Amino acid sequence: MANFSKSTVPQFSVDVYQNEFLPEGGREVNAIVTVTSTGGGTSGGIPLTGASAGPAALPGRAPAAAVVIMVDCSGSMEYPPTKMRNARDATAAAIDTLRDGVAFAVVAGTHVADEVYPGGGRLAVADPGTRARAKEALRGLGAGGGTAIGTWLTLADRLLASADVPIRHGILLTDGRNEHESPGDLRAALDACAGRFTCDARGVGTDWEVKEVTGIASALLGSADIVADPAGLAADFTRMMENAMGKEVADVALRLWTPVGVEIVFVKQVAPTVEELTDRRTEAGPRAGDYPTGSWGDESRDYHVCVRVPEAGVGQEMLAARVSLILPDPAGGTPRSLSQGLVRAVWTDDMAASTSINPQVAHYTGQAELADVIQQGLDARKSGDFDGATAKLGRAVQLAAASGNADTAKLLSKVVDVVDAATGTVRLKAKVAEADEMTLETRSTKTVRVKK
């Protein structure tokens, strides 16, 4: 790992939003933790020296990175014939978006995984020549065979592991269901890859399984989306690669320290998408645990932390939790704390203070419920429980309207006829385009931030 004497990582800040007041005997403390990173690769970042400089960027230059693009080449990609052509064009567009110096490879995925470029278990280094040769190699991509996504991910992991770089990223495109390996095989591959690279996953057309694609992205801390019309692939791949090229530091963890007697109820990301992190905790010393957040560029994310404190009397107060951003040392030394915030509990007999809900907490509690009821409503609709589907999707319409989540409200309006958004009164549409239903399901976890 290279040492840069004047490397920088983004400047991280942590802001905590909560109502710290509890009634006598109250135990549950909720807080929204906003994490913002700015100024990586510039003089505004945090300078690192010695071994800790490895994962950072040289001032004015983006950090070393490696990307593997996995393209579905199974038989179904031949129908319609434009689908494979669009996939080749999209991969070429992504290759054009690679920065000079980034390591990359292209993998063709069927019931096995094959190296398309550069081959030989290697990664190429992006420059005008390698980009041209990679695009030439794409011309040979054809459709045929089955789908075993775990083998694609395993090969991508092996290729990415060969690069001594901090940012490792995958882009995965599929158009079908993972029919040529067991769910257990895919799960094992995801477990093996988790924490080793991040991955964005895309489903093209409407013959793929939403829960498979979103599950891949969730396990590997990436984004998931639908590209219903293959003609939109090139623009989507370009955006994905631009986002990957904007990442400046990898493997940042959200560390939660709690005093004796405090229990963690849950930890979840709530913006820009809802992502459950509670079960991903790794122990980090006495009463401390780390939750993975993946790679960061210039961006801001929100997390909801809920803890249960011991009962206490009026007038008492305590530190309920300390939230820190931790950057590991690639040399195995002490991790670095980038920023921290405190979650407090204060017991009061002032009813107005103790019953007030913090606006940030209320908003994101609603956004998390919105994601849940959309999923429940669509599952009910598929199983033929139309009354249950109407109730859940009606609640979703109500929550989307109340929170100003216009994008989700628009997607819902393609699945239900809205009679009254404020009360959540809706009717299920008799006919729903498969692409509209899949888009709603795929994007159900996207949230909006609190209106200032």
C-alpha positions in Angstrom: 0.0 0.0 0.0 1.5 3.3 -1.0 2.3 5.9 1.6 1.6 9.6 0.7 3.0 12.0 3.1 0.4 14.7 2.4 -2.7 12.6 1.6 -6.2 13.7 2.5 -9.5 12.1 3.2 -12.8 14.0 3.1 -13.6 16.1 6.1 -16.4 14.3 8.0 -19.0 15.9 10.3 -21.6 14.3 12.5 -24.8 16.1 13.6 -27.3 14.5 16.0 -31.0 15.4 16.0 -33.1 14.2 18.9 -35.5 15.0 21.7 -33.4 14.0 24.7 -36.2 14.5 27.2 -37.9 11.4 28.6 -40.8 11.1 31.1 -40.0 9.4 34.4 -39.5 5.7 33.7 -39.1 6.4 29.9 -36.4 4.2 28.3 -36.4 4.5 24.5 -34.1 7.1 23.0 -34.2 7.9 19.2 -31.8 10.1 17.3 -31.1 10.9 13.6 -27.4 11.1 12.9 -26.5 13.1 9.8 -23.0 12.3 8.4 -21.5 14.6 5.8 -18.2 14.3 4.0 -16.7 17.2 2.0 -13.5 18.2 0.4 -11.7 14.9 -0.1 -8.6 15.2 -2.4 -8.4 18.9 -1.7 -6.7 21.1 0.9 -10.0 21.0 2.8 -9.6 17.4 3.8 -7.9 15.8 6.8 -4.2 15.2 6.2 -2.9 11.7 7.0 0.7 10.7 7.4 2.6 7.4 7.6 0.9 4.1 7.1 -2.5 5.6 7.6 -2.1 7.5 4.4 -2.9 4.4 2.3 -6.6 4.8 1.6 -6.6 8.5 0.9 -6.2 10.6 -2.2 -3.2 12.7 -3.2 -4.2 16.4 -3.1 -5.9 17.4 -6.3 -6.0 13.8 -7.5 -8.7 11.1 -7.0 -7.7 8.0 -5.2 -6.7 4.7 -6.7 -9.7 2.5 -7.6 -10.6 -0.7 -9.3 -13.9 -1.5 -11.1 -15.3 -4.7 -12.6 -18.3 -4.6 -14.9 -20.4 -7.8 -14.9 -22.7 -8.1 -18.0 -25.4 -10.7 -18.2 -24.9 -12.7 -21.4 -27.5 -15.4 -20.7 -29.7 -16.6 -23.6 -32.6 -14.3 -22.6 -30.4 -11.2 -23.4 -31.1 -12.1 -27.1 -34.8 -11.1 -26.8 -35.3 -8.6 -28.1 -32.0 -8.4 -30.1 -31.6 -4.8 -29.1 -31.1 -5.7 -25.5 -27.6 -7.2 -26.0 -26.6 -4.3 -28.2 -27.8 -1.8 -25.6 -25.8 -3.7 -22.9 -22.7 -3.6 -25.0 -23.2 0.2 -25.7 -23.8 0.8 -22.0 -20.6 -1.1 -21.0 -18.7 0.9 -23.6 -20.1 4.2 -22.1 -19.1 3.1 -18.6 -15.5 2.3 -19.9 -15.3 5.8 -21.5 -16.2 7.3 -18.0 -13.3 5.6 -16.3 -10.6 7.9 -15.1 -7.0 7.3 -16.4 -5.2 5.1 -13.9 -8.2 3.2 -12.6 -7.9 -0.6 -12.8 -10.8 -2.3 -14.5 -12.1 -5.5 -16.1 -15.2 -6.7 -17.9 -16.9 -10.0 -17.1 -19.5 -11.9 -19.1 -22.0 -13.6 -16.9 -24.0 -16.8 -17.8 -24.2 -20.0 -15.8 -20.4 -19.4 -15.5 -18.3 -16.2 -15.4 -15.9 -15.4 -18.2 -13.3 -12.7 -18.5 -13.9 -10.5 -21.5 -11.1 -8.0 -21.0 -8.2 -8.0 -20.2 -8.2 -11.7 -19.3 -5.6 -13.8 -17.6 -7.0 -13.1 -14.1 -5.7 -9.5 -14.4 -7.1 -6.0 -14.4 -6.2 -3.4 -17.1 -5.2 0.2 -16.2 -7.5 2.7 -17.9 -5.9 4.9 -20.6 -6.9 5.7 -24.2 -5.4 2.4 -25.5 -6.9 0.0 -22.9 -10.3 1.7 -23.2 -10.2 1.2 -27.0 -9.2 -2.4 -26.7 -11.8 -3.1 -24.0 -14.5 -1.7 -26.3 -13.2 -3.8 -29.2 -13.5 -6.9 -27.0 -17.2 -6.0 -26.3 -18.0 -6.6 -29.9 -17.6 -10.4 -29.3 -20.2 -10.4 -26.6 -23.2 -12.6 -27.5 -26.1 -14.2 -25.6 -26.4 -17.8 -24.6 -26.5 -20.0 -21.5 -28.0 -19.6 -18.1 -27.7 -17.3 -15.1 -25.6 -18.0 -11.9 -24.9 -14.6 -10.4 -22.8 -15.9 -7.5 -20.1 -17.1 -10.0 -20.0 -13.6 -11.5 -19.5 -12.0 -8.1 -16.9 -14.6 -7.1 -14.8 -13.8 -10.2 -15.2 -10.0 -9.7 -14.0 -10.5 -6.1 -10.9 -12.4 -7.3 -10.1 -9.8 -9.9 -10.6 -6.8 -7.5 -8.5 -8.5 -4.8 -5.5 -8.5 -7.2 -5.4 -4.6 -7.1 -3.7 -2.9 -4.2 -6.2 -0.1 -4.1 -8.7 1.2 -1.4 -11.8 1.7 -3.6 -13.1 -1.6 -5.1 -16.4 -1.5 -7.0 -18.6 -3.7 -9.1 -21.4 -2.9 -11.6 -23.7 -5.8 -12.3 -26.4 -6.0 -15.0 -28.9 -8.8 -15.2 -32.1 -9.4 -17.2 -33.3 -12.6 -15.6 -33.8 -14.7 -12.6 -30.8 -16.5 -10.9 -32.0 -19.9 -12.1 -28.8 -21.9 -12.4 -27.6 -21.9 -8.8 -29.4 -22.2 -5.5 -30.4 -19.2 -3.4 -27.9 -20.6 -0.9 -25.1 -20.4 -3.4 -25.8 -16.7 -4.2 -26.1 -16.0 -0.4 -22.7 -17.7 0.2 -21.1 -15.6 -2.6 -22.6 -12.4 -1.2 -21.4 -13.2 2.3 -17.9 -13.9 0.9 -17.8 -10.6 -1.0 -19.4 -8.4 1.7 -16.9 -5.8 3.0 -14.5 -6.6 0.1 -16.1 -4.5 -2.6 -19.2 -2.4 -3.1 -21.6 -3.2 -6.0 -24.4 -1.4 -7.9 -26.9 -3.8 -9.4 -29.3 -3.1 -12.3 -32.2 -5.1 -13.7 -33.0 -4.5 -17.4 -36.5 -5.3 -18.8 -39.1 -7.0 -16.6 -38.1 -10.7 -16.4 -35.8 -10.4 -13.4 -36.5 -10.8 -9.7 -36.6 -7.5 -7.7 -35.7 -9.1 -4.4 -32.6 -10.7 -5.9 -31.2 -7.5 -7.4 -32.0 -5.3 -4.4 -30.6 -8.1 -2.2 -27.3 -8.0 -4.1 -27.0 -4.2 -3.8 -28.0 -4.2 -0.1 -25.4 -6.9 0.8 -22.7 -5.1 -1.0 -23.7 -1.5 0.1 -24.5 -0.4 -3.5 -27.5 1.0 -5.3 -30.2 -1.0 -7.1 -32.5 0.2 -9.9 -34.6 -0.9 -12.8 -33.9 0.1 -16.4 -37.2 -1.0 -17.9 -36.3 0.2 -21.4 -32.8 -1.2 -22.5 -32.3 2.1 -24.5 -31.8 3.8 -21.1 -28.8 1.6 -20.1 -26.0 3.8 -21.5 -27.1 6.9 -19.6 -27.6 4.8 -16.4 -24.2 3.1 -16.7 -22.5 6.4 -17.2 -24.2 7.8 -14.1 -23.2 4.8 -12.1 -19.5 5.0 -13.2 -19.4 8.8 -12.5 -20.6 8.0 -9.0 -18.1 5.3 -8.5 -15.3 7.6 -9.8 -16.4 10.2 -7.2 -15.7 7.9 -4.2 -12.6 9.0 -2.2 -12.4 6.8 0.9 -13.5 3.2 1.5 -14.5 1.1 4.5 -15.8 3.9 6.8 -17.6 2.5 9.8 -20.3 4.0 12.0 -19.1 3.1 15.5 -21.7 3.0 18.3 -20.4 3.0 21.9 -23.0 2.6 24.7 -22.6 2.8 28.5 -23.3 -0.2 30.8 -27.0 -1.1 30.8 -27.9 0.5 27.5 -29.3 -1.8 24.8 -29.3 -1.1 21.0 -32.7 -1.5 19.6 -31.7 -0.8 15.9 -29.3 1.1 13.7 -30.4 1.9 10.1 -29.5 4.2 7.3 -32.6 6.3 6.4 -31.3 8.6 3.6 -30.8 8.5 0.7 -32.3 5.0 1.1 -33.6 2.8 3.9 -30.9 0.2 4.8 -31.1 -2.0 7.9 -27.7 -2.2 9.6 -28.5 -3.7 13.0 -27.4 -7.2 12.1 -24.2 -6.1 10.4 -22.5 -5.1 13.6 -19.0 -6.2 14.3 -17.6 -5.9 17.8 -15.0 -3.1 18.3 -14.0 -3.4 21.9 -15.9 -3.1 25.2 -19.5 -1.9 24.6 -18.6 -0.7 21.0 -19.7 -2.0 17.6 -19.0 -1.0 14.1 -21.7 -0.8 11.3 -20.4 -0.7 7.7 -21.2 2.3 5.5 -19.1 1.5 2.5 -17.3 4.1 0.3 -17.8 7.9 0.5 -17.3 10.9 -1.8 -18.7 14.3 -1.3 -22.1 13.4 0.1 -24.4 13.3 3.1 -26.4 10.4 4.6 -28.8 10.0 7.6 -28.9 7.2 10.1 -31.6 6.4 12.7 -30.2 5.1 16.0 -32.6 3.7 18.7 -31.3 2.6 22.1 -33.0 1.5 25.3 -31.6 3.1 28.5 -32.1 2.0 32.2 -35.0 3.7 34.0 -34.1 6.8 35.9 -35.8 9.5 38.0 -36.7 13.1 37.1 -33.7 15.4 37.0 -31.2 12.6 36.0 -29.4 12.6 32.7 -26.9 10.3 31.0 -25.0 9.8 27.8 -27.1 7.2 25.9 -24.6 6.6 23.1 -21.6 8.0 21.4 -21.6 7.8 17.5 -18.2 8.0 15.8 -17.0 7.7 12.1 -14.1 5.3 12.0 -11.5 4.9 9.2 -9.5 1.7 9.4 -5.7 1.7 9.1 -4.8 -0.5 6.2 -1.5 -1.4 8.0 -3.5 -2.9 10.8 -2.8 -0.1 13.3 -5.3 1.9 15.4 -8.3 3.1 13.4 -8.8 6.8 13.2 -11.9 8.6 14.5 -13.0 11.2 11.9 -15.8 12.8 13.8 -18.3 12.0 16.6 -21.6 13.0 18.1 -23.4 12.3 21.4 -26.9 11.0 22.1 -28.3 12.0 25.4 -31.2 11.1 27.8 -32.6 13.6 30.3 -35.6 12.7 32.5 -38.2 15.4 33.1 -41.7 15.9 34.5 -42.4 18.5 31.8 -45.0 16.7 29.7 -44.6 19.1 26.8 -40.9 18.4 26.6 -41.0 14.7 27.1 -43.9 14.0 24.6 -42.5 16.2 21.8 -41.2 14.2 18.8 -38.1 15.6 17.1 -39.1 16.5 13.5 -36.1 14.6 11.9 -37.0 11.4 13.9 -40.7 11.7 13.0 -39.9 12.3 9.3 -37.6 9.3 9.0 -39.8 7.0 11.1 -42.5 7.8 8.4 -40.1 7.2 5.5 -39.1 3.8 6.9 -42.7 2.9 7.4 -43.4 4.0 3.8 -40.8 1.6 2.5 -42.3 -1.2 4.6 -45.9 -0.7 3.6 -45.1 -0.5 -0.1 -43.4 -3.9 0.1 -46.2 -5.3 2.2 -48.8 -3.9 -0.2 -47.2 -5.3 -3.3 -46.7 -8.7 -1.7 -50.4 -8.7 -0.7 -51.4 -7.8 -4.3 -49.3 -10.6 -5.8 -50.8 -13.1 -3.4 -54.4 -12.0 -4.2 -55.1 -10.3 -0.9 -56.6 -7.2 -2.6 -58.1 -5.7 0.6 -54.7 -5.9 2.4 -53.0 -4.5 -0.7 -55.4 -1.6 -0.8 -54.9 -0.8 2.9 -51.1 -0.9 2.8 -50.8 1.0 -0.5 -53.3 3.6 0.8 -51.1 4.1 3.8 -48.1 4.5 1.5 -49.9 7.2 -0.5 -50.8 9.0 2.8 -47.2 8.8 4.0 -45.7 9.9 0.7 -48.0 12.9 0.5 -47.4 13.9 4.1 -43.6 13.8 3.8 -43.3 15.4 0.4 -41.9 12.3 -1.3 -43.2 13.3 -4.7 -41.2 10.6 -6.6 -42.7 7.8 -4.6 -46.1 9.3 -4.8 -45.8 9.4 -8.6 -44.8 5.7 -8.7 -47.7 4.8 -6.4 -50.2 6.6 -8.7 -49.3 4.0 -11.5 -50.4 1.1 -9.2 -53.4 2.7 -7.5 -56.0 5.3 -8.3 -55.7 8.0 -5.5 -59.1 9.1 -4.3 -57.8 11.2 -1.3 -54.1 11.3 -0.6 -54.5 12.9 2.8 -56.6 10.1 4.2 -54.9 7.3 2.1 -58.1 6.4 0.3 -57.2 4.5 -2.9 -58.5 1.9 -5.3 -56.2 -0.7 -6.8 -55.9 -0.3 -10.6 -57.3 -3.2 -12.5 -54.4 -3.4 -14.9 -50.8 -2.4 -13.9 -47.8 -2.5 -16.3 -45.3 -4.9 -14.9 -42.5 -2.3 -15.4 -44.5 0.2 -13.2 -45.0 -2.4 -10.4 -41.3 -3.4 -10.5 -40.1 0.2 -10.5 -42.2 0.9 -7.4 -40.8 -2.1 -5.6 -37.2 -1.5 -6.6 -37.3 2.2 -5.6 -39.5 1.8 -2.5 -36.6 2.4 -0.1 -35.6 5.8 -1.6 -36.3 8.5 0.9 -36.5 12.3 0.9 -34.9 14.5 3.5 -36.7 16.7 6.0 -37.9 19.9 4.4 -36.0 22.8 5.9 
